[in-house]
């Protein structure tokens, strides 16, 4: 196996086309999860503009590109999945039957360890280093929106009935409801980011948009468009005023949900849920196979999902002091977080505490 490593901007147009072709054929080759837009060359190129150490390893077979592995590398050889912390799908993009050795790949990339937290399924050489696997709910719409809604009515009749009724009530109380699947106004993106930042602070979470590189990455992806990839801003309007919005990434077959938020003044109408149903309807009409809601325990995800994918976290490493030190620092933090999140008797008090802290901080700013 011949492996070369490139800076994102040094990939040839032929390499990028080969990468996209592997993703386009993934659903036909029995690996549909590899079609996720977080695994696309566009996401890697955009991340490389705002993060140091982004590299792309290309593996060749018979002189042709057979696999692409995006990653981030520090000066000491510590590697992370590209966009770790915001990327919801990670791994090596490859064609059917491609086999690789994880440690051989690490050596070729100049890494002593590679850390991941949303490793896509079917990555056997990497999965040997997984410390845990977690559900990532999806909404299947490949049979059309009516089929999805029928499944939802059968599985959760009360939820479906209530959400559709709130959609109608929103229009009755406040005026015509309008949905735009692919809004191109950057000012609406700014509104969404403001809502999301306020939500992070209100719930005591770290505000992702307080990190300039994340804000810049989202804006860059908003303006990135091709037949196989696009940043999609979906907006629910009432009387031409936005009340809920979502920014995510689309490949040919997958819409990856990323940043949903809504105006809290309309919370009694569950505009976020209404928005997701409108997104599913529009995406199904465009030939999308499923919406990936992403890893994480949320009540709205449980209500909307049709099934779950599995993603893993962990690391693969060489025998090296830097690798041992990195794992020693990271493992306890991850273990504690996962323990709290997986046990309701721990998570619920911690969640309430975070929300109280968030409210205290919000009052302090007023």
C-alpha positions in Angstrom: 0.0 0.0 0.0 1.5 3.3 -1.2 0.5 6.3 1.1 1.2 9.9 0.4 0.4 12.8 2.8 -0.8 16.2 1.5 -1.8 19.6 2.8 -5.5 20.1 1.9 -4.7 22.8 -0.7 -2.2 20.5 -2.4 -4.7 17.8 -3.3 -5.2 17.7 -7.1 -8.6 18.1 -8.7 -8.3 14.5 -9.8 -7.8 13.4 -6.1 -10.8 15.4 -4.9 -12.9 13.9 -7.7 -11.8 10.4 -6.8 -12.6 11.1 -3.1 -16.1 12.3 -4.0 -16.6 9.3 -6.3 -15.9 7.0 -3.4 -18.5 8.7 -1.4 -21.0 8.7 -4.2 -20.7 5.0 -4.6 -20.7 4.2 -0.9 -24.4 3.4 -0.6 -24.1 1.1 -3.6 -21.1 -0.7 -2.1 -22.8 -1.4 1.3 -21.1 1.4 3.2 -23.7 4.2 3.1 -22.3 5.9 6.2 -19.2 6.8 4.3 -21.4 9.2 2.3 -21.7 11.5 5.3 -20.7 15.1 4.4 -18.3 15.4 7.4 -16.2 12.8 5.5 -16.1 14.9 2.4 -13.2 16.8 0.8 -15.1 20.0 1.2 -15.2 19.7 5.0 -11.5 18.8 5.1 -10.6 21.8 2.9 -12.7 24.2 4.9 -11.3 23.0 8.2 -7.8 23.2 6.9 -8.3 26.9 6.3 -8.9 27.6 10.0 -7.0 24.8 11.9 -3.3 24.1 11.9 -1.9 20.7 11.1 -4.7 19.5 8.8 -3.4 16.8 6.4 -4.9 14.3 4.0 -3.4 10.8 3.6 -4.1 9.2 0.2 -3.6 5.4 -0.2 -3.0 4.1 -3.7 -3.7 0.7 -5.2 -2.5 0.0 -8.7 -1.6 3.6 -9.1 -5.1 4.8 -8.4 -6.5 6.5 -5.2 -8.2 3.9 -3.1 -8.7 5.6 0.2 -8.6 9.1 1.8 -7.8 9.8 5.5 -8.2 13.4 6.8 -6.6 14.2 10.1 -5.0 16.9 12.3 -1.4 16.6 13.5 0.5 18.4 16.2 4.3 19.0 16.1 4.7 16.0 18.6 2.8 13.6 16.4 -0.5 13.7 18.3 -3.3 13.2 15.8 -7.0 14.0 16.1 -9.9 13.4 13.8 -10.3 16.4 11.6 -12.6 19.0 13.3 -12.6 17.0 16.5 -15.2 18.7 18.7 -17.5 19.7 15.9 -17.3 16.8 13.4 -20.1 14.3 13.8 -18.6 11.6 11.5 -14.9 10.5 11.3 -12.8 7.8 9.6 -11.1 6.7 6.5 -13.1 6.9 3.2 -12.5 3.8 1.0 -13.9 1.6 -1.6 -15.2 -1.9 -1.2 -12.7 -4.5 -0.1 -10.0 -2.0 0.9 -7.9 -3.3 3.8 -5.4 -1.3 5.8 -3.3 -1.6 8.9 -3.9 1.2 11.4 -0.4 1.4 12.8 1.1 1.3 9.3 -1.1 4.2 8.4 -0.1 6.1 11.5 3.6 5.8 10.7 3.0 7.0 7.2 1.1 10.0 8.5 3.8 10.8 11.1 1.5 10.1 14.0 2.1 8.3 17.3 -1.6 8.4 18.2 -4.9 9.2 16.5 -7.9 10.2 18.6 -11.5 10.0 17.5 -14.9 10.6 19.1 -17.4 9.9 16.2 -15.8 7.0 14.3 -18.1 5.7 11.6 -19.0 2.0 11.7 -17.2 -0.5 9.5 -13.7 0.8 10.4 -12.3 -2.4 11.8 -8.6 -1.4 12.0 -9.5 1.7 14.0 -12.3 0.1 16.1 -9.8 -2.1 17.9 -8.8 1.1 19.8 -12.4 2.1 20.6 -13.1 2.7 24.3 -16.9 2.9 23.8 -19.7 3.0 21.2 -22.7 5.3 21.2 -26.0 5.6 19.2 -26.4 8.3 16.6 -30.1 8.5 15.7 -31.2 8.9 12.1 -34.5 9.8 10.3 -34.9 7.5 7.2 -36.6 9.2 4.4 -35.4 7.1 1.4 -39.0 5.8 0.9 -40.4 9.3 0.9 -41.7 11.7 3.5 -45.2 10.1 3.6 -43.6 6.7 4.5 -41.5 8.4 7.2 -44.5 10.2 8.6 -46.5 6.9 8.6 -43.7 5.2 10.5 -43.7 8.1 13.0 -47.5 7.9 13.5 -47.3 4.2 14.1 -44.4 4.4 16.6 -45.3 7.6 18.4 -48.9 8.6 17.5 -49.3 11.1 20.3 -46.0 12.9 19.5 -46.8 13.1 15.8 -50.3 14.3 16.3 -49.2 17.0 18.9 -46.3 18.3 16.7 -48.5 18.6 13.6 -51.2 20.4 15.7 -48.6 22.9 17.0 -47.6 23.6 13.4 -51.2 24.6 12.6 -51.6 26.5 15.9 -48.5 28.5 15.2 -50.0 29.7 11.9 -53.4 30.4 13.5 -51.9 32.5 16.4 -49.2 34.4 14.5 -49.8 34.3 10.8 -48.7 32.4 7.8 -45.9 29.8 8.3 -43.3 29.6 5.6 -40.4 27.2 5.3 -37.3 27.8 3.3 -35.1 24.7 2.9 -32.0 26.4 1.5 -31.9 30.0 2.8 -29.0 32.0 1.2 -29.3 35.1 3.4 -26.1 35.3 5.6 -28.0 37.6 8.0 -30.3 34.7 8.9 -27.3 32.5 9.6 -26.1 35.2 12.0 -29.5 35.1 13.8 -29.2 31.3 14.1 -25.7 31.6 15.6 -26.9 34.1 18.0 -29.8 31.9 19.2 -27.4 29.0 19.5 -24.9 30.9 21.5 -27.6 32.1 23.9 -28.8 28.5 24.2 -25.3 27.3 25.1 -25.0 30.0 27.8 -28.6 29.5 29.1 -27.9 25.8 29.6 -24.5 26.2 31.1 -22.7 24.7 28.1 -19.6 26.0 26.5 -20.5 28.4 23.6 -19.0 26.9 20.5 -19.4 30.1 18.5 -17.2 31.9 21.1 -14.3 30.0 19.3 -13.5 32.1 16.2 -12.4 29.1 14.2 -15.8 27.4 14.5 -17.7 30.6 13.6 -15.4 31.0 10.5 -15.8 27.4 9.6 -19.6 27.6 9.6 -19.6 30.7 7.5 -17.2 29.2 5.0 -19.3 26.0 4.7 -22.4 28.2 4.3 -20.9 29.5 1.1 -19.6 26.1 -0.1 -21.7 24.5 -2.8 -21.4 21.7 -5.4 -23.5 18.9 -6.7 -22.1 16.6 -4.1 -21.9 18.9 -1.1 -23.5 22.1 0.4 -24.0 23.9 3.6 -27.8 24.1 4.1 -29.5 26.7 6.2 -33.2 25.7 6.7 -35.5 28.3 8.3 -39.1 28.4 9.6 -40.7 31.8 9.2 -43.9 33.2 10.7 -45.1 36.3 9.0 -41.7 36.6 7.4 -39.9 36.5 10.9 -37.6 33.6 11.5 -38.7 31.5 14.5 -36.5 28.4 14.1 -33.5 27.6 12.0 -30.9 24.8 11.4 -27.6 24.7 9.7 -26.2 21.4 8.5 -24.2 19.8 5.7 -25.5 17.9 2.7 -23.9 15.2 0.6 -25.6 13.5 -2.3 -27.5 11.1 0.0 -27.1 12.4 3.6 -28.2 15.5 5.4 -26.1 15.8 8.6 -27.9 17.8 11.3 -25.5 20.2 13.1 -26.7 23.4 14.6 -30.5 23.7 15.3 -32.0 26.5 17.4 -35.1 28.6 17.8 -36.5 31.8 19.2 -37.5 30.9 22.9 -40.4 33.3 22.6 -42.1 30.6 20.4 -41.1 27.6 22.5 -44.7 26.6 23.3 -45.2 25.7 19.6 -42.1 23.4 19.6 -40.8 25.2 16.4 -37.6 23.1 16.4 -39.6 19.9 16.0 -41.9 21.5 13.4 -38.7 22.6 11.5 -37.2 19.0 11.5 -40.4 17.6 10.0 -40.3 20.3 7.3 -36.6 19.5 6.7 -37.4 15.8 6.3 -40.1 16.5 3.8 -37.9 18.8 1.7 -34.9 16.5 1.9 -36.9 13.5 0.8 -38.1 15.4 -2.3 -34.4 16.0 -3.1 -33.5 12.4 -2.9 -31.8 12.4 0.5 -31.7 8.9 2.1 -31.6 10.0 5.7 -31.0 12.8 8.2 -28.3 12.1 10.6 -29.2 13.7 14.0 -25.8 13.1 15.5 -24.5 11.4 18.6 -26.1 12.6 21.9 -29.0 11.8 24.1 -31.8 14.3 23.4 -35.6 13.7 23.8 -36.3 15.3 20.4 -33.9 12.8 18.7 -35.6 9.9 20.3 -39.0 11.2 19.1 -37.9 11.7 15.5 -35.6 8.8 14.8 -36.4 5.7 12.8 -33.2 3.8 13.8 -29.7 4.4 15.2 -26.2 4.2 13.7 -23.3 3.4 16.0 -20.2 5.7 16.4 -17.2 5.1 18.5 -14.6 7.1 20.5 -11.1 6.1 21.5 -7.7 6.1 19.9 -5.2 4.0 18.0 -1.6 4.4 19.1 2.0 3.3 18.6 4.2 2.3 21.5 5.6 5.8 22.2 5.9 8.0 25.3 3.9 10.8 23.7 1.0 8.4 22.9 1.0 7.1 26.5 1.0 10.6 27.9 -1.9 11.7 25.7 -4.0 8.8 26.6 -3.2 9.2 30.3 -4.5 12.8 30.1 -7.6 12.2 28.0 -8.9 8.9 29.2 -10.1 9.9 32.7 -11.9 13.0 31.3 -13.7 10.9 28.7 -14.6 8.1 31.2 -16.1 10.6 33.7 -18.1 12.4 31.0 -19.5 9.2 29.6 -20.4 7.8 33.0 -22.4 10.9 33.8 -24.1 11.0 30.5 -25.1 7.4 30.5 -26.6 7.3 34.0 -29.8 9.4 34.6 -29.2 9.6 38.3 -26.0 11.5 37.6 -26.8 13.3 34.4 -30.1 14.9 35.5 -28.6 16.6 38.6 -25.6 17.7 36.6 -27.8 19.1 33.8 -29.9 21.0 36.3 -26.7 22.5 37.9 -25.4 23.6 34.5 -28.7 25.3 33.7 -28.7 27.1 37.0 -25.1 28.3 36.4 -26.2 29.4 32.9 -29.1 31.4 34.3 -26.8 33.0 36.9 -24.4 34.0 34.2 -27.2 35.4 32.1 -28.6 37.5 35.0 -25.1 38.7 35.7 -24.8 40.1 32.1 -28.1 42.0 32.4 
